[in-house]
């Protein structure tokens, strides 16, 4: 399932990005795999059928909230691994498809949940704890 979701996400990201970009599977897949599995672990901790079932946590890219979580975690991990341009490309897709501004440098603890977060703007220089949840139209920031 990881490889299938990686290919689907990559397709979405590259379709959204308006500029030529050379995607490097050799460098980016390993980072994706770690992010994906960390999210599965997080989702397994949430007792909600939108995130987990008796088999454990799951990710469904057709759920906007899951798309946002995956894109943010992935862009954040790419940035932390020095892949700044790739982080920008993923961040662009998150904004276009997610309808919110959630910069990849923003840090979230485990189990963050953007719930129907259309129009949300989250400060890019902040850190949020475990199970941080935000909704549509929320604006947090700027920092001082």
GIQUIPE-V801360 format. One line per field, one symbol per residue. psi: psi as a letter, one per 30 degrees, with the letter a starting at -180 (. if undefined). burial: + if it has 24 or more other C-alpha atoms within 12 Angstrom, else -. Layout:
# GIQUIPE-V801360
psi: ???
burial: ???
This chain:
# GIQUIPE-V801360
psi: eeeeeeeeeeeeefeekflkkjkjeeefeeeeeeeeeeeeeeeffjikffflaffallkjffkeeeeeeeeeeeeeeeefggieeeeeeeeeeeeeefhljikffkkkalhkjjjhgkgkjkkfhlklakhkklakgkjjall.
burial: -+--++--++-+++--+----------++-+++-++++++-+++++----+-----+++++--++++++++++++++++-----++++++++++++++++++++++++-++++++-++-++++----------+----------
